[in-house]
Amino acid sequence: MLVVILVGVLIFCNVIMAFSLGLAATPHKNVVLENTLPSEALLHPEVKALTKKYRLSLWKIALVFSLLNFTMFFVHYESILMTLFWLFLLIPMGACYGTEIFYIRQMAQLKVDKGWLLPVTPVLVDTKLTLTKNKKMLHFGYLIPALLLSLVLAFIMLNSQNDGAVILSLSLLVGWLIAFACWYGVKRLPVAAPTNVEKLNRQYNDLTKHDWSVVAVGTAYAILFALALPFFASQLSGIWAQVTIWFLLIVVVGFSLFTVWYLIRLRKKQDALLNQVTDYRYQGEDQYWRFGVYINPSDHRLMLPDRIGLNMTMNLGRPIGKVIMGAIGLLVVGVLFATLIPVYMMDFNKEPFSAELKSEELVLKAPFATTSEIKLDDIEQVALVNKLKKPVERTNGYGGENYSTGYYMVANKKATLYLDNRVQPFLKITTKKRDYYFTFKEEEKTKQLYQDLTQQLP
């Protein structure tokens, strides 16, 4: 089941990358592949041929790696499987980005060869529009209910018996802060003046501010909903818990697709406004978009609209922009190693799980998992079982095809797992508040621990 999910995620990512990066080849504000062209050149045969070749290259990359993803079905080691997942995620990203840079330079060379050089116009400042630039964007008050609901839900989580309550509650607050940062970034965006017509500039600005603020506010409620459902699902049992989780997946995918559709609709509305004029104000910004990202040390803005018209991007010419991008890179590397190292230790360590039986307690350990120190006087029952009673819900830990470690809910009771799922029986240790499930990689060692434990129990 795990490999099916991973392959599905990778294919979905490949399609999204090919589609979203391909939008750079569709003219928007006279910009094609990060190069601003005269209106009469947008439909030139060589421009159309180059953009078509660019899109085709992206879809070829998506197809090749989508087919390569199926090799994951033949991998038996979970660590190798997760390594392939990361490679098949990051390498296509790099390939698509490299393709974009290559064709950006191809378009720039074509622009020079054809003499499509536009005169640079001075920045147009509309003081009236500057004073009322945020008139149409959603007010901060729309974010307050999401904050209050997040605080209430965090309080409920922290007072529950859920092992993942702390992480879930912190995620709620971080999620709201991310949504607020997006909203604040939209608020701080300067006025856009792509034409010489004051009325069109106002309509363009109001439309952009409104729709992007809707996305920012919607994100706050989407994150709240996405974190609330798993928590309430952990309080349910049987079929209802599974229905809730599937409903969550449908909502998350639906919200993502709706957001893409909503922003594409915004781009079409922007283009409809710009098509009402014959000239486009070019301010010499092409030189700052040579690598598909904005790098301009002279620009004081940190966040600004991208040239596709679907998102905001960061000015990597500013020191804070470089710091944030570096932090994101370190976070990705940290997540990569945090997911790979424990699985490699479990796959290629002769005995990754350890159990130390002392005179008064039993200590259970696993790589990168919590250590359990169980008082022998607290143990009510010890048994060997061949499977976990359903429902089984992971609240905080690792849950793969071969291994399960960390905090779970098993048969509606809190449990801590140290399991190699391929080796039965499992040692089940029952206490009043929590159950513990443990197994060595060798069946006989698990049975021996069971015998030693039963002999030492009072």
N, C-alpha and C positions, 0 to 999 in steps of 0.2 A: 504493500500500500504506500509506503514511504517513497519508493522510487517512482511510482505513478504520479504522486503529488509533485515531486521535484521536477520530473520531465515536463509535466503540465505547466508549472511555473516558468520554466526556462523557455518553452515554446511561446507562451504568452508574452514574456519579456522581449523575445526576438521580434515578434509581430509589432509590439508597441514601439520598439526602437526604430524599425524600418519605416513605420508609418509616420511617427512624430518627426524624425530627422528628414524624412522625405518632404515634409511641408516647407522646408527651406528652399525647395526648388519651385514653389508656387509664388508668383509675384505678390508682394505685400508692401504697400507704400513705395512702389517702384524698386523694391529690393528683391533680388534673386540670388540665392547662394551668397549672402552677405555683401553683395555688390549692388550699388544703386545705378540703374540704367535709365536712359531717356525713355519716355513712354513709347516712342515708335520702335524701340529696340526690343521691347518685352516679347513680341511675337516673331522676332527674327528667327529664321530656320536654324541657324547655328546655336542660338540660345535654347530653343526648344529641344534640339538634338542633345545638347550637353545636359540639360536638366533630366531628360528622359534616361540618358545613360547613367546619371547619378542615382536616380530612383531604382533603376534596374540593378545596379551594384549593391544597393542596400538590401533589396529583397533576395538577391543571390546569397549574401552573407547570412541572412535570416534563415533561408532554406537549408544551406549547408550545415549550419550549426544545429538547426532543429532536427535534421537527420542524425547528426552525430550524437545528439542527446540520447537516442535510443540505445547506444552502447552501454548506458548505465544499467540496463536490465541484465547485463551479463557480469556485473561486478558483485562479488560475494562479501568483500570486506566493507563495512560501513564507513570506515575512515577514507578508503579510496573513493567510495561513492560520494561522500561530502566534498572531497577534493575536486572531483570531476564537476560537481555542481558549481563550485566557486569558479573553476576554470571556464566552464561553459557559460557562466554569467558574465565574467569580467572580460574575457578575450573578445567576444562579439561586440561588447561596448567599445573596446579599444579599436577594433577593426572598423566599426561604423563611424567612430569619431575620426579616425585616420582618413577614411574615405571622404568624409565631409570636408576636411581640411584640403585634401587633394583637389577636389572639385571647386572649392572656393578659389584656389589659386588658378585653376583652369579658367574660371569665369573672369577673374581679374585680368588674366593675360588676354582673353578674348576682348575684354573691354578696352584694353590699351591698343590692341591690334586694329580694332574697328574705329578707334578715335571717339569712343562714346564717353568723353570726359565732360562732366556737368560743371557749370559755374557754381562756386561755393557762395551761398547767400548768408548774410549775417543772421544771428539768432534774433528771432522776433519775440519781443516781450509785450504781452498784453496785461497791463497793470490791473484792469478791471477783472479779467479772468483769473489772474493770480490771487486776488483777494477772495474770490468765491470759487476757487478750484475744487473744493471738496463739498460743494453744495448738494450734489446728487449721490454721494457715497453714503453707505449705511452708517448711522451714528454708533458711537461706542456702546450706547445703551443696549444694542442688540446682543452684545457679548456678555452682559452682566448676568442674564438668566443662566447661560452656560456655565459661568464661573460659580454661581450659587449652587447649581445642581451638582457640579463637580465636587465642591466642598462637602455638600451633604452626602453624596455617594462615597467620598473618601472616608468620611466619618463612619458611615455604616460599614464599610469594608474593614476599617481598622478595629471595629468592635465585633467583627465576626470571627469565626473559627477558621477562616480560609488562610492557608499558609502563604499564598501569594498576595495577601491583602496590602502589604507595604509597597510592593512593586507596582501593583495595580493603582493604588491611590497616588503614588508619585507620578505614574504615567498619566493619570488624569490631569494633574496640575501642569506637568510639562507640556501635555497636548494643548491645553488651553493657552499656555504661554506662546507656543508655536503659532497658534491661530492669531493671537493678539499681535505677535511680531509681523505676521503677514499683513494684517489690517493696518498696523502702524506704518509699514513700508509703503502701502498703497497711499496712505494719507500724506506721506512725505514726498511722494513723487512730484516733480515740478510740472508746470503746465507744458503740454505738447502743442506746438504750433506748426503742423506739417504743411499748411496752405497759407495763402495770403488773404483768405476770407475769414473774418472774425467770427461769423456765425457758425461756419463749419468747424473751426477750431474749438469753439465752445461745445458744440454737440459731440465732437470727437472726444474731448476731455471728459465731459459728463458721462458719456457712455462707458468709457474705459474705467473711470473711478467707480461707477456704480457696480458694474459686473464683477470687477475684481474684488470689491469689498463684499459682495454677495458670496463669492467663493471663500474668502477668508472667514466670514462669519459661519458659513455652512460647514467649514472644516472643524470649527470648534464643537458644533453639535454632532458631527459625524464621529469625531474622536471619542466624545462622551458616550455615544451610543455603542461604538465598537468595543469599548472597554467595559461598559455596563453589562452587556449581554453575556460575555464569558463568566463574569462573576455570578450572575443570577443562574446561569446554566449549571454552575458547580453546586447550587443549592437544590437542583432538581435531580431526578433519578429516571432511569429507564429511557423510554423512547422520547420523552419530552426534552431531556438534556441533549440528545442527538438532533432533534428537530430544531432546537434553539441555536446550536452551533451551525447547522446548515443554513438556517435563516440568516445568521450573521455573515457567513461567506457570501450569500446572495446579495445582501445589502452592501457589503464592502465593494464587491465587483460592480454592482449597480451604481453606487455613488461615484466610483472612479470613472466609469463610462459616461455618466451624466456630466461630470465635471469637464471631461474632454469635449463632449458635445457642446456644452455651454460656452466654452472658450472658443471653439471653432465658430460658433454662431456669432460671438463677439467680433472675431476677426472678419467675418463676412459683412457685418454691419459697418465696421471701420472702413473696409474697402469700398462699400457702397457710398459712404460719405466722401472718400477721397476721389472717387470716380466722377464726382460732380465738378471737378476742376481739371484743367488740362495741364497745369504745371505743378511740379512737386518741389518743395523747398529742400535743397540738398545743402547740408552744413558741413560737408567734408568728413563725415563720421566713418566712412568705409575703412580708413586706415587703422581704426581702433578695433575692427572685427576680423582680423586676419586669421584667427585660429578658432572661429566659431564662438568665442567669448569676448567680452568687452574689457580692454586693457587701456586705460587712459589716466595716467597720473595727474593730469591737469584738471580732471573733472572731479568736483567735490562730492558728487553723488556716490553712494554706496550701492543702492538698488536702483534699477532702471528697467524699462520694458525691453524684452528681447526683440529681435528683428522678425521673428516669425509671427508675433502677435498673440501668443498663447500663454505667456508666462512673464515673470520678472527674473532678471539675471543680476549677477553681482559684478561690480567694477573691481577687477583684479589688479588694477593699477594703484589702488589705495592700499596702504599697509594693513588695515583691518580686514580688507577683502582677502588678502593673502593669508592672514592668520586664520580666518574662518575656513577658507578652503583647505589649508593645511590640517586644521582640527578635524574636518570632515574626512580627509584622507586617513588620518591616524585612527579615527573611529572605525572606519571600514576595515583597516588592518587589524585593529583590536578585536572586532567581531569575528573576522576570519580566523584568527588564531584561537579565540575563545571557543569556537565551534569545532575546530579541527584537533587541537591538542588532546582534549579529553577522549575523543573517539580513537585516536591513534594509540593512546595509552591503554585503552580497553581492548583494542584489536591485537596489539603486538606486545603486550605485557603478559607474561606467563600467568600471573594471577593479579589482575587489577583490583579486585575486591578483597578486602581483608577483614577478618573477624578475630578479635582478641578477647578470649574468655578469662576474666580475672576472678578473684575470690568474691567480689561483691558486685561486679558489673560486667556487661558485655559491650565491647566497643566495635562499631561497624564503620567502615570507611570505603570510599570510592573516589576516583579521580575527579577533582573539581566539584565534589558534592559535599553536602553537610556531613559532619561526623556525628554519629549517634552514640551516646553513652547511656545505656539502658541498665538501670538498677535491677539486680536479680529479684529483689523483693517486690518490684512493681510488675513483674511478669505474671500474667494470669494463666497463660496457656502457650504451649509450643506444639507446632504441628508441621507435617510435611504435606504440601498441597501441589497439585499438578497444574493449576491455573488460578488466575485471580477472579474473584467473583465480580460480576458486573453490577453497576456501571463503574468504569475506571476513567477518571478524569485527572489529567496532569495539571497541577496548579503552579508549580515552580520547579523546573528541573529539565533533564534531558529525556526525551522519549523517541527512540528510533525503532528500527525494525528489529535489531538484535539486543539493544540495551535499554534499560529503563532505570534512571537514577533520579533522586530528589523527592520532592513533595508531591503526593497524589491524594486523590479521594478514591478509595476502593470500597465498594458496597456501602457508599454514603458514610464512610468513616475515614478520618485522617490517617494517612499512611506514609511511610518513608520507604523508598525502594532502592535496593542494590541488586539488580537482577541482570543476568545474562538470559534473555528470554528463550534461548535455544536449549537451555539445560534445565531439565526437570528431575526431581521435584524442587519446589521452592521451600525454603524454611520460613514459616510464618510465626512471628512472635507477637502475641497479643498482650497489650496493656490496657488500662482503663481508658486512657485518652487517645491512644494511637496504636496502630499496628505497624510492624516492620516486616519486610520481605527481603530475603537475602539468598544468594546462591554463589557458590564458587564456579569456576569454569569446568570443574570436574565433579561429576555427580556424587562419587564416593566421599569426597571431602565435605560436601554439604550434609550428607547423611551422618558422617562422623561428628560434625559440629552439633547436629541435632541430638545425638546420643550423649555427647559430653555435656550439653546444656541440660538435658533432662535429668542426668545424674546429679548435677550440681545444684539444681533448683531445690529450694526448701520444700 
